[in-house]
Amino acid sequence: MQKVRYEIDPYNRLVLDETGSRSDLSRFRLVLDGRFKIDSLNNLSYHVKAPISDKDKLPNQIKIQGEWSLTDNHELCLAVEKSARDTFGDKITLCGDIIDVNAGSLSFAVTTVSKENTRSTYILNLGGFWKADGSNRLSFHVSKESGKYDILTFNSAWEINKNHEIVYQYEKADLIRKKRKTHTLTFKGCWDIKDACRISYMLSGDSASAFDFKTGAGIFNEDYIKYELEIGLSLRPEPVERTITLAGRWSLKKDVGLVFEIDYGNMTCAIVFGADAKLTDRNTVAFRLKNDIENKNIGIKLELSRKMLSGDGEAFLRVLSSTRESAIYAGAAWRW
């Protein structure tokens, strides 16, 4: 009995090989017009276009189980589970481009060609959440059944644009135009700081998606916050160094705490801190910053001139000047 084996061609089509082994003889191979689809559980299937001749007796839908990953060339790859490798080979690699990223999804465009030589492009969407790995690389965790997930690792260095957003760029060959093209992915979100040696980028709309980057100690100034970090890439012997500089404005807000407001271009977000505050003999206020949720000292000190603390800050300064305590707490837990 002949074995049925499927392969994938450069146009993202399944090819049926009824010889049970790879063959260069076209008469043993049948190209199946159709499209790949990804369901709500991120399972892959190939939907064959009708009509198929009765003698072929091929299914209209071919399911392929496996584990998702991202190739170094930024292609989607499905490592086929062992029980199906005789039919589908070791892996299915989809050629295409990542065209969009959101807090809970990744969109991948694939191009195919029909038997009539008509070219068309369609979108595959993977659902999941974003994290930073132990090397400060971006990664997308593809949700699977029973709380499991597959990991797509983005093995190039990311940047910060003028709007303080994370930008990831990659270059690859455009097979249609026969030249290389640069693709840019922009992650929408806001920065947050909860620990001395960690800075986080929270993606808009989904608290489960956040990049927690390991860093050295931050530098906190009157109009900026700066962190240095390294991104370890498997394709490079030395890590890539990155500087995150957040320009903004400090203020004190009643029933909130000490905040650092950052302009992201189309919106303004604030990093909120608790802080112990005391007056100095230099006409400044010294703050020892704390995690605003746990009231935990995060090992960061900041000194601001009194003239910067207008509005609610003036009321806080009056309380600070009148108290007999050496320092008072600035935050939501202290009503001043």
DOTORRO-637691 format. One record per residue: residue in three letters; chain; x, y, z of N, C-alpha, C in turn. Coordinates in steps of 0.05 Angstrom, whole numbers, plus 5000, padded with zeros to 4 digits. Example, Ala and Ser with C-alpha at 12.3 -4.5 7.8 and 13.67 -1.06 7.14 Angstrom:
<recs>
(rec ALA,A,(5264,4886,5156),(5246,4910,5156),(5264,4934,5156))
(rec SER,A,(5257,4955,5142),(5273,4979,5143),(5258,5001,5157))
</recs>
This chain:
<recs>
(rec MET,A,(5017,4976,5000),(5000,5000,5000),(5018,5025,5000))
(rec GLN,A,(5011,5044,4983),(5026,5068,4981),(5020,5086,5006))
(rec LYS,A,(5041,5098,5016),(5038,5117,5038),(5030,5144,5027))
(rec VAL,A,(5015,5159,5043),(5008,5187,5036),(5027,5205,5052))
(rec ARG,A,(5040,5223,5037),(5058,5242,5050),(5053,5269,5038))
(rec TYR,A,(5052,5290,5057),(5047,5317,5048),(5073,5333,5052))
(rec GLU,A,(5078,5351,5033),(5100,5370,5035),(5089,5398,5030))
(rec ILE,A,(5105,5418,5035),(5096,5446,5029),(5114,5458,5009))
(rec ASP,A,(5103,5472,4989),(5119,5483,4968),(5125,5513,4974))
(rec PRO,A,(5141,5527,4958),(5149,5555,4964),(5125,5574,4964))
(rec TYR,A,(5102,5565,4953),(5078,5582,4952),(5058,5575,4974))
(rec ASN,A,(5068,5563,4995),(5051,5556,5019),(5027,5538,5012))
(rec ARG,A,(5032,5520,4993),(5012,5500,4986),(5021,5472,4995))
(rec LEU,A,(5002,5456,5003),(5008,5428,5008),(5011,5413,4982))
(rec VAL,A,(5030,5395,4982),(5035,5378,4959),(5032,5349,4967))
(rec LEU,A,(5015,5334,4954),(5011,5306,4960),(5031,5289,4945))
(rec ASP,A,(5046,5272,4959),(5065,5254,4947),(5056,5226,4954))
(rec GLU,A,(5045,5211,4935),(5034,5185,4941),(5055,5162,4939))
(rec THR,A,(5080,5169,4934),(5101,5149,4933),(5111,5140,4960))
(rec GLY,A,(5105,5157,4980),(5115,5150,5007),(5144,5160,5011))
(rec SER,A,(5155,5173,4992),(5182,5184,4995),(5184,5208,4977))
(rec ARG,A,(5205,5225,4982),(5208,5248,4965),(5216,5240,4937))
(rec SER,A,(5205,5254,4917),(5210,5247,4890),(5211,5272,4872))
(rec ASP,A,(5228,5272,4853),(5229,5294,4834),(5211,5290,4810))
(rec LEU,A,(5197,5268,4809),(5180,5261,4786),(5153,5274,4790))
(rec SER,A,(5145,5293,4773),(5121,5308,4777),(5096,5291,4775))
(rec ARG,A,(5097,5268,4761),(5072,5252,4758),(5064,5239,4785))
(rec PHE,A,(5083,5238,4804),(5076,5226,4830),(5066,5247,4850))
(rec ARG,A,(5064,5271,4842),(5058,5293,4861),(5033,5308,4852))
(rec LEU,A,(5018,5316,4872),(4993,5331,4866),(4993,5356,4884))
(rec VAL,A,(4993,5380,4872),(4991,5405,4886),(4962,5410,4894))
(rec LEU,A,(4957,5415,4920),(4930,5419,4930),(4925,5449,4933))
(rec ASP,A,(4908,5460,4916),(4900,5488,4920),(4885,5491,4946))
(rec GLY,A,(4893,5511,4962),(4879,5515,4987),(4893,5536,5004))
(rec ARG,A,(4884,5538,5029),(4895,5557,5048),(4898,5545,5075))
(rec PHE,A,(4919,5554,5089),(4922,5546,5117),(4904,5563,5134))
(rec LYS,A,(4895,5552,5157),(4879,5566,5176),(4888,5559,5204))
(rec ILE,A,(4885,5578,5223),(4891,5574,5251),(4866,5578,5267))
(rec ASP,A,(4858,5559,5284),(4834,5561,5299),(4838,5576,5325))
(rec SER,A,(4817,5577,5342),(4819,5593,5367),(4838,5581,5387))
(rec LEU,A,(4846,5556,5383),(4866,5543,5401),(4893,5541,5388))
(rec ASN,A,(4896,5557,5366),(4922,5560,5352),(4931,5533,5339))
(rec ASN,A,(4912,5517,5331),(4918,5492,5316),(4918,5498,5286))
(rec LEU,A,(4936,5486,5271),(4938,5491,5243),(4923,5470,5226))
(rec SER,A,(4910,5479,5205),(4898,5461,5186),(4900,5473,5158))
(rec TYR,A,(4897,5455,5138),(4898,5464,5110),(4871,5457,5098))
(rec HIS,A,(4858,5478,5087),(4831,5475,5075),(4834,5474,5044))
(rec VAL,A,(4828,5451,5033),(4831,5446,5005),(4807,5458,4990))
(rec LYS,A,(4813,5472,4968),(4792,5484,4952),(4776,5463,4937))
(rec ALA,A,(4750,5466,4936),(4733,5448,4920),(4731,5459,4892))
(rec PRO,A,(4726,5443,4871),(4721,5414,4874),(4746,5398,4872))
(rec ILE,A,(4747,5375,4885),(4768,5355,4882),(4755,5332,4867))
(rec SER,A,(4769,5321,4848),(4757,5298,4833),(4752,5275,4851))
(rec ASP,A,(4731,5260,4845),(4723,5237,4862),(4745,5216,4864))
(rec LYS,A,(4760,5213,4843),(4780,5192,4844),(4803,5198,4864))
(rec ASP,A,(4807,5224,4870),(4828,5231,4889),(4820,5225,4918))
(rec LYS,A,(4794,5227,4924),(4784,5221,4951),(4800,5234,4973))
(rec LEU,A,(4805,5261,4969),(4821,5276,4989),(4803,5290,5008))
(rec PRO,A,(4812,5293,5033),(4795,5307,5053),(4795,5337,5046))
(rec ASN,A,(4773,5351,5054),(4772,5380,5049),(4788,5395,5070))
(rec GLN,A,(4793,5382,5092),(4808,5396,5114),(4829,5376,5124))
(rec ILE,A,(4854,5385,5125),(4876,5369,5135),(4888,5382,5160))
(rec LYS,A,(4886,5369,5182),(4896,5380,5208),(4925,5371,5213))
(rec ILE,A,(4940,5390,5224),(4969,5385,5229),(4975,5393,5258))
(rec GLN,A,(4981,5375,5275),(4987,5381,5303),(5017,5385,5307))
(rec GLY,A,(5025,5403,5324),(5053,5407,5329),(5059,5430,5348))
(rec GLU,A,(5084,5438,5348),(5093,5460,5366),(5103,5483,5350))
(rec TRP,A,(5093,5507,5356),(5100,5531,5341),(5127,5542,5350))
(rec SER,A,(5142,5554,5330),(5166,5569,5336),(5171,5589,5314))
(rec LEU,A,(5191,5606,5317),(5197,5626,5297),(5226,5621,5288))
(rec THR,A,(5229,5619,5261),(5256,5614,5251),(5273,5640,5252))
(rec ASP,A,(5299,5637,5249),(5317,5661,5249),(5310,5680,5226))
(rec ASN,A,(5297,5669,5205),(5288,5686,5182),(5260,5697,5186))
(rec HIS,A,(5249,5694,5211),(5223,5704,5218),(5200,5691,5202))
(rec GLU,A,(5202,5665,5198),(5181,5650,5187),(5167,5634,5209))
(rec LEU,A,(5141,5629,5206),(5127,5612,5225),(5134,5582,5219))
(rec CYS,A,(5141,5568,5240),(5148,5540,5237),(5132,5523,5257))
(rec LEU,A,(5121,5501,5247),(5107,5481,5264),(5122,5455,5263))
(rec ALA,A,(5134,5448,5286),(5148,5422,5289),(5126,5401,5293))
(rec VAL,A,(5123,5384,5274),(5101,5364,5273),(5105,5344,5296))
(rec GLU,A,(5083,5337,5309),(5084,5318,5331),(5092,5290,5319))
(rec LYS,A,(5105,5274,5336),(5117,5249,5327),(5098,5231,5312))
(rec SER,A,(5074,5228,5322),(5055,5209,5310),(5048,5216,5281))
(rec ALA,A,(5053,5241,5272),(5045,5249,5245),(5069,5255,5227))
(rec ARG,A,(5093,5248,5236),(5117,5255,5220),(5119,5239,5194))
(rec ASP,A,(5109,5214,5194),(5109,5198,5170),(5092,5211,5148))
(rec THR,A,(5072,5227,5156),(5054,5239,5137),(5062,5267,5129))
(rec PHE,A,(5072,5283,5149),(5078,5311,5144),(5108,5318,5145))
(rec GLY,A,(5125,5299,5151),(5153,5306,5155),(5158,5317,5182))
(rec ASP,A,(5182,5328,5187),(5190,5338,5213),(5177,5365,5220))
(rec LYS,A,(5173,5381,5199),(5163,5408,5205),(5149,5420,5181))
(rec ILE,A,(5132,5439,5186),(5118,5455,5166),(5128,5484,5170))
(rec THR,A,(5140,5496,5150),(5150,5524,5151),(5134,5541,5132))
(rec LEU,A,(5120,5561,5143),(5104,5579,5127),(5120,5603,5120))
(rec CYS,A,(5122,5609,5094),(5137,5633,5085),(5119,5657,5084))
(rec GLY,A,(5127,5678,5097),(5111,5702,5097),(5123,5724,5114))
(rec ASP,A,(5107,5743,5123),(5116,5766,5138),(5098,5771,5163))
(rec ILE,A,(5111,5778,5185),(5096,5787,5208),(5088,5816,5202))
(rec ILE,A,(5062,5821,5201),(5053,5848,5193),(5042,5864,5216))
(rec ASP,A,(5035,5851,5239),(5023,5867,5261),(5026,5852,5287))
(rec VAL,A,(5029,5867,5308),(5031,5855,5335),(5012,5871,5353))
(rec ASN,A,(4997,5857,5370),(4980,5870,5390),(4984,5856,5417))
(rec ALA,A,(4971,5867,5437),(4975,5856,5464),(4970,5826,5466))
(rec GLY,A,(4950,5816,5451),(4943,5788,5453),(4945,5773,5427))
(rec SER,A,(4959,5783,5407),(4959,5769,5381),(4983,5777,5364))
(rec LEU,A,(4988,5760,5345),(5009,5764,5324),(4997,5757,5297))
(rec SER,A,(5000,5775,5278),(4988,5771,5251),(5010,5765,5231))
(rec PHE,A,(5006,5744,5215),(5026,5734,5196),(5014,5732,5169))
(rec ALA,A,(5025,5746,5149),(5014,5746,5122),(5029,5725,5105))
(rec VAL,A,(5013,5708,5091),(5025,5688,5073),(5013,5692,5045))
(rec THR,A,(5030,5687,5025),(5021,5690,4997),(5021,5662,4984))
(rec THR,A,(5001,5657,4968),(4998,5632,4954),(4991,5637,4924))
(rec VAL,A,(4993,5617,4908),(4987,5618,4880),(4968,5595,4873))
(rec SER,A,(4946,5601,4859),(4927,5580,4851),(4936,5566,4826))
(rec LYS,A,(4922,5545,4818),(4928,5531,4793),(4926,5549,4769))
(rec GLU,A,(4909,5569,4771),(4905,5588,4749),(4927,5610,4750))
(rec ASN,A,(4947,5607,4768),(4969,5626,4770),(4960,5653,4781))
(rec THR,A,(4939,5652,4797),(4929,5676,4810),(4942,5678,4838))
(rec ARG,A,(4956,5701,4843),(4969,5705,4869),(4951,5719,4889))
(rec SER,A,(4950,5709,4913),(4934,5721,4934),(4948,5719,4961))
(rec THR,A,(4941,5738,4978),(4953,5739,5005),(4931,5738,5026))
(rec TYR,A,(4936,5723,5047),(4916,5722,5069),(4931,5722,5096))
(rec ILE,A,(4916,5727,5117),(4928,5731,5144),(4922,5708,5162))
(rec LEU,A,(4942,5699,5177),(4939,5680,5198),(4944,5694,5224))
(rec ASN,A,(4926,5690,5244),(4929,5703,5270),(4934,5682,5292))
(rec LEU,A,(4955,5687,5307),(4961,5671,5330),(4953,5686,5355))
(rec GLY,A,(4940,5673,5375),(4933,5686,5399),(4951,5678,5422))
(rec GLY,A,(4956,5696,5441),(4973,5690,5463),(4981,5715,5478))
(rec PHE,A,(5005,5716,5489),(5014,5739,5505),(5044,5743,5501))
(rec TRP,A,(5054,5767,5507),(5082,5775,5502),(5097,5775,5529))
(rec LYS,A,(5122,5766,5527),(5140,5767,5550),(5169,5773,5540))
(rec ALA,A,(5186,5781,5559),(5214,5782,5553),(5227,5757,5565))
(rec ASP,A,(5246,5745,5551),(5259,5721,5562),(5283,5729,5580))
(rec GLY,A,(5298,5709,5589),(5320,5715,5608),(5342,5730,5595))
(rec SER,A,(5343,5733,5569),(5364,5748,5554),(5354,5775,5545))
(rec ASN,A,(5330,5783,5555),(5318,5809,5547),(5309,5809,5518))
(rec ARG,A,(5305,5786,5506),(5293,5784,5479),(5263,5785,5481))
(rec LEU,A,(5250,5794,5460),(5221,5794,5459),(5212,5766,5451))
(rec SER,A,(5190,5757,5463),(5179,5730,5456),(5149,5731,5458))
(rec PHE,A,(5136,5715,5440),(5107,5712,5440),(5100,5684,5448))
(rec HIS,A,(5084,5682,5469),(5075,5656,5479),(5048,5649,5467))
(rec VAL,A,(5049,5629,5450),(5025,5620,5435),(5008,5602,5454))
(rec SER,A,(4983,5610,5459),(4966,5595,5478),(4958,5569,5465))
(rec LYS,A,(4959,5548,5481),(4951,5521,5473),(4931,5510,5493))
(rec GLU,A,(4921,5486,5488),(4902,5474,5506),(4915,5468,5533))
(rec SER,A,(4897,5467,5554),(4905,5459,5581),(4926,5478,5593))
(rec GLY,A,(4925,5504,5586),(4943,5524,5597),(4972,5522,5587))
(rec LYS,A,(4977,5506,5567),(5004,5504,5555),(5008,5526,5534))
(rec TYR,A,(5034,5529,5526),(5039,5549,5506),(5065,5542,5491))
(rec ASP,A,(5067,5551,5466),(5092,5549,5451),(5104,5577,5450))
(rec ILE,A,(5130,5579,5447),(5144,5604,5448),(5157,5612,5421))
(rec LEU,A,(5150,5635,5411),(5163,5647,5388),(5184,5667,5398))
(rec THR,A,(5209,5662,5394),(5231,5680,5404),(5240,5698,5381))
(rec PHE,A,(5240,5724,5386),(5249,5743,5366),(5279,5749,5371))
(rec ASN,A,(5295,5737,5353),(5324,5736,5358),(5339,5758,5345))
(rec SER,A,(5328,5782,5346),(5343,5807,5339),(5339,5827,5360))
(rec ALA,A,(5355,5848,5361),(5353,5868,5382),(5331,5888,5375))
(rec TRP,A,(5318,5898,5396),(5297,5918,5394),(5308,5945,5400))
(rec GLU,A,(5292,5966,5393),(5299,5994,5397),(5277,6009,5411))
(rec ILE,A,(5282,6033,5419),(5262,6052,5430),(5260,6075,5411))
(rec ASN,A,(5235,6082,5402),(5232,6105,5384),(5228,6131,5399))
(rec LYS,A,(5223,6153,5385),(5221,6179,5397),(5196,6181,5415))
(rec ASN,A,(5177,6164,5411),(5152,6164,5427),(5154,6144,5450))
(rec HIS,A,(5179,6135,5457),(5184,6117,5479),(5171,6089,5475))
(rec GLU,A,(5165,6082,5450),(5153,6056,5444),(5175,6036,5436))
(rec ILE,A,(5170,6010,5441),(5189,5989,5433),(5184,5983,5403))
(rec VAL,A,(5206,5983,5388),(5205,5978,5359),(5223,5955,5353))
(rec TYR,A,(5213,5935,5338),(5229,5912,5329),(5230,5912,5299))
(rec GLN,A,(5255,5911,5288),(5258,5911,5259),(5273,5885,5251))
(rec TYR,A,(5265,5874,5228),(5279,5852,5216),(5280,5855,5186))
(rec GLU,A,(5300,5844,5174),(5303,5845,5145),(5302,5817,5133))
(rec LYS,A,(5289,5815,5110),(5288,5789,5097),(5284,5793,5067))
(rec ALA,A,(5289,5772,5052),(5286,5774,5023),(5257,5774,5015))
(rec ASP,A,(5249,5792,4997),(5223,5792,4985),(5224,5776,4959))
(rec LEU,A,(5212,5752,4960),(5214,5733,4938),(5200,5743,4913))
(rec ILE,A,(5180,5761,4916),(5165,5771,4893),(5181,5793,4879))
(rec ARG,A,(5192,5812,4895),(5206,5834,4883),(5236,5829,4881))
(rec LYS,A,(5245,5805,4890),(5273,5797,4887),(5292,5816,4901))
(rec LYS,A,(5285,5827,4924),(5303,5844,4939),(5297,5842,4968))
(rec ARG,A,(5315,5853,4985),(5311,5851,5014),(5293,5874,5023))
(rec LYS,A,(5277,5869,5043),(5258,5889,5054),(5260,5890,5084))
(rec THR,A,(5258,5914,5095),(5259,5917,5124),(5230,5919,5134))
(rec HIS,A,(5224,5903,5154),(5198,5902,5167),(5200,5914,5195))
(rec THR,A,(5181,5931,5202),(5181,5945,5228),(5156,5938,5243))
(rec LEU,A,(5159,5929,5268),(5137,5923,5286),(5139,5942,5310))
(rec THR,A,(5117,5956,5315),(5116,5975,5337),(5097,5965,5359))
(rec PHE,A,(5106,5963,5383),(5091,5954,5406),(5080,5978,5421))
(rec LYS,A,(5053,5979,5424),(5040,6001,5438),(5038,5994,5468))
(rec GLY,A,(5047,6012,5485),(5045,6006,5513),(5056,6029,5530))
(rec CYS,A,(5060,6023,5556),(5070,6043,5574),(5091,6031,5592))
(rec TRP,A,(5111,6047,5601),(5132,6037,5618),(5123,6037,5647))
(rec ASP,A,(5135,6019,5663),(5129,6018,5692),(5155,6008,5706))
(rec ILE,A,(5158,6016,5731),(5181,6009,5747),(5172,5999,5774))
(rec LYS,A,(5178,5974,5781),(5170,5963,5807),(5194,5954,5823))
(rec ASP,A,(5218,5951,5811),(5241,5941,5825),(5265,5958,5816))
(rec ALA,A,(5287,5956,5832),(5311,5972,5827),(5324,5964,5801))
(rec CYS,A,(5325,5938,5795),(5340,5929,5771),(5322,5915,5751))
(rec ARG,A,(5298,5927,5747),(5279,5917,5728),(5262,5939,5718))
(rec ILE,A,(5258,5941,5692),(5240,5961,5681),(5221,5945,5663))
(rec SER,A,(5195,5952,5664),(5174,5937,5650),(5161,5954,5629))
(rec TYR,A,(5153,5941,5607),(5137,5955,5586),(5110,5939,5585))
(rec MET,A,(5089,5952,5594),(5062,5940,5595),(5048,5945,5569))
(rec LEU,A,(5040,5924,5555),(5026,5928,5529),(4997,5936,5533))
(rec SER,A,(4988,5955,5518),(4962,5966,5521),(4940,5945,5518))
(rec GLY,A,(4921,5945,5536),(4897,5929,5533),(4899,5901,5544))
(rec ASP,A,(4922,5892,5553),(4925,5865,5563),(4946,5864,5584))
(rec SER,A,(4938,5861,5610),(4958,5861,5632),(4975,5836,5631))
(rec ALA,A,(4966,5815,5617),(4982,5790,5616),(5007,5794,5598))
(rec SER,A,(5006,5814,5580),(5028,5819,5562),(5045,5841,5573))
(rec ALA,A,(5070,5835,5581),(5088,5855,5591),(5117,5846,5587))
(rec PHE,A,(5135,5864,5579),(5163,5858,5577),(5177,5867,5602))
(rec ASP,A,(5186,5848,5619),(5201,5854,5643),(5231,5851,5637))
(rec PHE,A,(5245,5874,5634),(5273,5873,5626),(5292,5875,5650))
(rec LYS,A,(5312,5857,5651),(5332,5858,5672),(5352,5880,5665))
(rec THR,A,(5359,5897,5684),(5376,5920,5679),(5396,5923,5703))
(rec GLY,A,(5414,5943,5699),(5430,5953,5721),(5413,5973,5736))
(rec ALA,A,(5425,5986,5755),(5411,6007,5771),(5404,6031,5753))
(rec GLY,A,(5380,6042,5756),(5372,6064,5740),(5382,6090,5750))
(rec ILE,A,(5383,6110,5732),(5391,6137,5738),(5365,6154,5737))
(rec PHE,A,(5358,6167,5759),(5334,6183,5761),(5342,6212,5764))
(rec ASN,A,(5333,6229,5745),(5340,6257,5744),(5315,6274,5744))
(rec GLU,A,(5318,6301,5743),(5295,6318,5744),(5277,6316,5720))
(rec ASP,A,(5287,6309,5697),(5271,6308,5673),(5275,6282,5657))
(rec TYR,A,(5288,6262,5668),(5290,6237,5654),(5296,6214,5673))
(rec ILE,A,(5290,6190,5663),(5298,6165,5676),(5314,6149,5656))
(rec LYS,A,(5337,6138,5664),(5354,6123,5645),(5362,6096,5657))
(rec TYR,A,(5360,6076,5639),(5369,6049,5646),(5387,6038,5624))
(rec GLU,A,(5407,6022,5632),(5424,6008,5614),(5419,5978,5616))
(rec LEU,A,(5418,5964,5593),(5413,5935,5594),(5427,5922,5570))
(rec GLU,A,(5428,5896,5571),(5440,5880,5550),(5420,5860,5539))
(rec ILE,A,(5420,5856,5512),(5403,5836,5499),(5421,5814,5488))
(rec GLY,A,(5417,5790,5499),(5433,5767,5490),(5421,5754,5466))
(rec LEU,A,(5435,5752,5443),(5425,5741,5419),(5441,5716,5412))
(rec SER,A,(5427,5694,5404),(5440,5669,5398),(5458,5671,5374))
(rec LEU,A,(5453,5690,5356),(5469,5693,5331),(5493,5711,5335))
(rec ARG,A,(5497,5722,5359),(5520,5740,5364),(5534,5731,5389))
(rec PRO,A,(5561,5731,5388),(5576,5723,5412),(5574,5742,5435))
(rec GLU,A,(5571,5768,5430),(5569,5788,5451),(5541,5799,5452))
(rec PRO,A,(5531,5806,5476),(5505,5818,5478),(5504,5846,5466))
(rec VAL,A,(5480,5854,5458),(5476,5881,5447),(5468,5899,5470))
(rec GLU,A,(5481,5922,5472),(5475,5941,5493),(5453,5960,5484))
(rec ARG,A,(5435,5966,5503),(5414,5985,5498),(5411,6004,5521))
(rec THR,A,(5405,6030,5514),(5399,6050,5534),(5370,6058,5531))
(rec ILE,A,(5355,6056,5553),(5328,6065,5554),(5327,6092,5568))
(rec THR,A,(5321,6113,5553),(5319,6140,5565),(5290,6150,5563))
(rec LEU,A,(5277,6154,5585),(5249,6163,5586),(5249,6192,5595))
(rec ALA,A,(5242,6209,5576),(5239,6238,5582),(5211,6243,5593))
(rec GLY,A,(5210,6260,5614),(5183,6265,5626),(5184,6287,5647))
(rec ARG,A,(5163,6287,5664),(5160,6308,5684),(5150,6296,5710))
(rec TRP,A,(5164,6304,5732),(5156,6294,5758),(5134,6312,5771))
(rec SER,A,(5116,6300,5785),(5097,6316,5800),(5086,6299,5823))
(rec LEU,A,(5074,6313,5843),(5060,6299,5865),(5031,6303,5861))
(rec LYS,A,(5016,6281,5863),(4987,6282,5860),(4974,6271,5885))
(rec LYS,A,(4955,6286,5896),(4941,6279,5920),(4927,6252,5917))
(rec ASP,A,(4929,6235,5937),(4917,6208,5938),(4927,6190,5916))
(rec VAL,A,(4949,6197,5903),(4962,6180,5883),(4991,6175,5891))
(rec GLY,A,(5007,6196,5892),(5035,6193,5900),(5053,6209,5882))
(rec LEU,A,(5078,6202,5882),(5098,6215,5864),(5096,6202,5837))
(rec VAL,A,(5092,6218,5816),(5088,6207,5789),(5108,6219,5770))
(rec PHE,A,(5115,6202,5750),(5132,6212,5728),(5117,6209,5702))
(rec GLU,A,(5108,6231,5690),(5091,6231,5667),(5107,6231,5641))
(rec ILE,A,(5100,6212,5623),(5115,6209,5598),(5096,6213,5575))
(rec ASP,A,(5105,6228,5555),(5089,6233,5530),(5096,6211,5510))
(rec TYR,A,(5075,6195,5502),(5079,6174,5482),(5069,6182,5454))
(rec GLY,A,(5067,6208,5450),(5058,6217,5423),(5028,6221,5422))
(rec ASN,A,(5013,6199,5424),(4984,6200,5423),(4971,6198,5450))
(rec MET,A,(4986,6196,5471),(4975,6194,5498),(4997,6200,5518))
(rec THR,A,(4989,6206,5543),(5008,6210,5565),(5001,6190,5587))
(rec CYS,A,(5022,6176,5596),(5019,6157,5618),(5038,6164,5640))
(rec ALA,A,(5032,6155,5664),(5049,6162,5687),(5059,6136,5701))
(rec ILE,A,(5084,6136,5709),(5095,6116,5727),(5090,6126,5755))
(rec VAL,A,(5077,6110,5772),(5069,6118,5799),(5087,6105,5819))
(rec PHE,A,(5097,6122,5838),(5113,6112,5860),(5101,6121,5887))
(rec GLY,A,(5106,6105,5907),(5105,6114,5934),(5133,6125,5941))
(rec ALA,A,(5135,6141,5962),(5161,6152,5969),(5162,6163,5997))
(rec ASP,A,(5184,6158,6011),(5189,6173,6036),(5203,6199,6028))
(rec ALA,A,(5193,6222,6039),(5203,6248,6030),(5213,6264,6055))
(rec LYS,A,(5234,6279,6050),(5243,6297,6071),(5257,6322,6058))
(rec LEU,A,(5256,6344,6073),(5269,6368,6063),(5299,6367,6068))
(rec THR,A,(5314,6380,6051),(5343,6382,6054),(5350,6411,6059))
(rec ASP,A,(5375,6415,6066),(5385,6442,6070),(5393,6455,6044))
(rec ARG,A,(5388,6442,6022),(5395,6452,5995),(5370,6463,5981))
(rec ASN,A,(5348,6467,5997),(5323,6476,5986),(5311,6456,5966))
(rec THR,A,(5316,6431,5971),(5305,6409,5954),(5290,6390,5971))
(rec VAL,A,(5276,6371,5958),(5262,6349,5972),(5275,6323,5963))
(rec ALA,A,(5283,6307,5982),(5296,6281,5977),(5275,6259,5979))
(rec PHE,A,(5272,6243,5959),(5253,6221,5959),(5268,6194,5958))
(rec ARG,A,(5258,6175,5974),(5267,6148,5973),(5243,6132,5961))
(rec LEU,A,(5246,6122,5937),(5223,6112,5922),(5215,6084,5931))
(rec LYS,A,(5189,6079,5930),(5178,6053,5938),(5159,6043,5916))
(rec ASN,A,(5155,6017,5916),(5135,6004,5899),(5108,6014,5909))
(rec ASP,A,(5092,6026,5891),(5066,6038,5900),(5046,6018,5908))
(rec ILE,A,(5049,5992,5900),(5030,5972,5907),(5037,5958,5933))
(rec GLU,A,(5062,5950,5936),(5071,5936,5960),(5084,5954,5981))
(rec ASN,A,(5087,5979,5975),(5101,5998,5992),(5129,5988,6000))
(rec LYS,A,(5142,5975,5980),(5169,5963,5984),(5190,5982,5974))
(rec ASN,A,(5211,5987,5990),(5233,6003,5981),(5247,5991,5957))
(rec ILE,A,(5249,6006,5935),(5261,5994,5911),(5290,6004,5907))
(rec GLY,A,(5301,6016,5927),(5330,6023,5926),(5337,6045,5908))
(rec ILE,A,(5319,6064,5903),(5324,6087,5885),(5319,6113,5900))
(rec LYS,A,(5338,6131,5898),(5335,6158,5910),(5333,6179,5889))
(rec LEU,A,(5318,6200,5895),(5313,6222,5876),(5312,6248,5892))
(rec GLU,A,(5324,6269,5881),(5323,6295,5894),(5312,6315,5874))
(rec LEU,A,(5291,6330,5882),(5278,6349,5865),(5277,6376,5878))
(rec SER,A,(5280,6397,5862),(5278,6424,5873),(5248,6431,5880))
(rec ARG,A,(5244,6447,5899),(5217,6454,5908),(5201,6467,5886))
(rec LYS,A,(5214,6482,5869),(5199,6496,5848),(5186,6477,5828))
(rec MET,A,(5196,6453,5827),(5184,6433,5808),(5158,6422,5818))
(rec LEU,A,(5153,6424,5844),(5130,6411,5856),(5107,6431,5859))
(rec SER,A,(5096,6439,5837),(5073,6458,5838),(5047,6443,5841))
(rec GLY,A,(5025,6458,5844),(4999,6445,5846),(4996,6429,5872))
(rec ASP,A,(4990,6404,5871),(4987,6387,5894),(5013,6385,5910))
(rec GLY,A,(5036,6389,5895),(5062,6388,5909),(5065,6410,5929))
(rec GLU,A,(5054,6433,5924),(5056,6455,5943),(5042,6449,5969))
(rec ALA,A,(5018,6436,5967),(5004,6427,5991),(5020,6406,6007))
(rec PHE,A,(5033,6388,5992),(5049,6368,6005),(5073,6381,6019))
(rec LEU,A,(5085,6401,6007),(5108,6415,6019),(5100,6429,6045))
(rec ARG,A,(5076,6440,6046),(5066,6453,6071),(5064,6433,6093))
(rec VAL,A,(5053,6409,6087),(5051,6388,6107),(5078,6379,6115))
(rec LEU,A,(5096,6375,6096),(5123,6366,6102),(5138,6386,6119))
(rec SER,A,(5134,6412,6114),(5148,6433,6130),(5137,6435,6158))
(rec SER,A,(5111,6429,6162),(5099,6433,6188),(5101,6408,6206))
(rec THR,A,(5108,6385,6195),(5109,6361,6211),(5134,6360,6228))
(rec ARG,A,(5133,6346,6250),(5156,6343,6267),(5172,6318,6259))
(rec GLU,A,(5161,6302,6242),(5175,6278,6233),(5197,6285,6214))
(rec SER,A,(5218,6269,6213),(5241,6274,6195),(5233,6269,6166))
(rec ALA,A,(5213,6251,6162),(5204,6245,6135),(5176,6235,6136))
(rec ILE,A,(5160,6240,6115),(5133,6230,6113),(5130,6216,6086))
(rec TYR,A,(5109,6200,6085),(5104,6183,6062),(5087,6198,6041))
(rec ALA,A,(5096,6198,6016),(5081,6209,5994),(5069,6187,5978))
(rec GLY,A,(5043,6184,5979),(5030,6162,5964),(5001,6161,5970))
(rec ALA,A,(4988,6141,5959),(4959,6138,5962),(4951,6132,5991))
(rec ALA,A,(4969,6121,6007),(4963,6114,6035),(4964,6138,6053))
(rec TRP,A,(4975,6160,6044),(4978,6184,6061),(4961,6206,6049))
(rec ARG,A,(4941,6215,6064),(4924,6236,6055),(4933,6263,6067))
(rec TRP,A,(4943,6281,6049),(4954,6306,6058),(4939,6329,6046))
</recs>
